[in-house]
Amino acid sequence: MIEQRTTEDRRQAPAALDEARLRQQAIGVRLRQMFDEVVSEPVPEEFLAILRQADKKSAENG
């Protein structure tokens, strides 16, 4: 069965899509901000020490 939409329904659909797009865009902007904040944080010294140990063992084992 083919569904008939009223003129008002057709107007509301694009408005709802626009709202969804704006919401997705806002989420994307916030996620990029959060990512940038995490990337700019310094690497903890304990983690660097673990990486150094792994590099040293790799070099010893050739």
Order of alpha helices (4+ residues) and beta strands (2+ residues): alpha-alpha
